[in-house]
């Protein structure tokens, strides 16, 4: 299923599964991660099972798992403003007429 077609619940479940997998790879149990992140055990369980969580909870867990860079991929910094590009684009001062081909006369 494409990411556009996923429901909010499917996104919550997938994100929770990814967080759980990272936690297990780091050999953390839920209580340890909850304590490290400064959240309740119930909040972590809700996040991992896709039952919903506050954005603050997600941020704290990602920081505790050393995955804060995930947040930066949500809104990458804009290097060139689209509005600035429009302003810097030069507009034509006048239309140019089509050029006629020059004929070369043999002399």
N, C-alpha and C positions, 0 to 999 in steps of 0.2 A: 504494500500500500504506500502511495506517495505521501510525503510529509504534509502536503496541502490537504489531503483527504482525511487525515487523522483528526479524531475528536479531541477535545481538551482532556477527557478521561484517559484516552490512549496515550497522549503525551505525558500525562502525570505518571501513568504506569511505566512507560518506557524510561522516563527519567529516573524514577525510583529504582528500577531494576539496574540501571547503570551505576547509580550511587551505591547500591548494595554490593554490586560486583567489585567496585573499587574498594569499598570498605573491607570486603573479604580478602582481596589481594593484599591489602595492607595489614591483614591479620588483626583487625580491630573487631571487637564484639560491639553490639549496639550500645551498651552502657558506656563503654570507653569513648566511643565517638560522640555520643550525646554529651558526656562530661567535657570532652575536649572542645566541642563546638559551643558549649554553654547553652544547650537547649534541653528540654525534657525528653525522656525516653519515648514517651507517647508521640511527641512531635516528630522524632526520627522515624518511628514505626509508621506513622501516617505518611511521611514523605516517601519512604521506601516501598510502601504498598500502594502508592498512588491514590491515597484517600484525601489528598489535598494538604497543602502546607502554605504557610505565609512565605512571601519572598524573603523576608528577613531570615527565616529558618533555612531556606535554601542557600542563601549567601553564607551563613555561618557554617553550614555543613561543607560547602565547597571550599571554604577557607581552611577548615580543619583537615580536609582531605588533600590540601595543597592543589586544588583545582580551580582557583579563582579566575584563571585565564578563560574558563568557559564563559564567564560573564562578559568578558571583553568581546567575545565573538558574537554576542547578541547585538551589540551596537558598536561596531568598529569605528574608530575616529575617522572623520571625513578629512581627506587630505586636500581636496579641491571642492569648494562650494559650487554647486550647480548654478546658483544665482550669480556668483562671481564670474563664472564662465560666460554667462549670458551678457553681463555688463562689459566684459573685456572683448567680446566679439565685435569687430568693426562692422559697421553697417555701410552699405554702398552709398556713395554720395549721388551717383547718377548711373543710369543704365548705359551700357556700352552697345554700340551698334555692331552688327556682324561685320567681320572683316571680309573684304573682297579679295579674291586671289589675284595676284599681280600677274599679268601676262608678260612674258619675256619676248621681246622682239629681236629677231636676228638682224644683225646690221650689216 
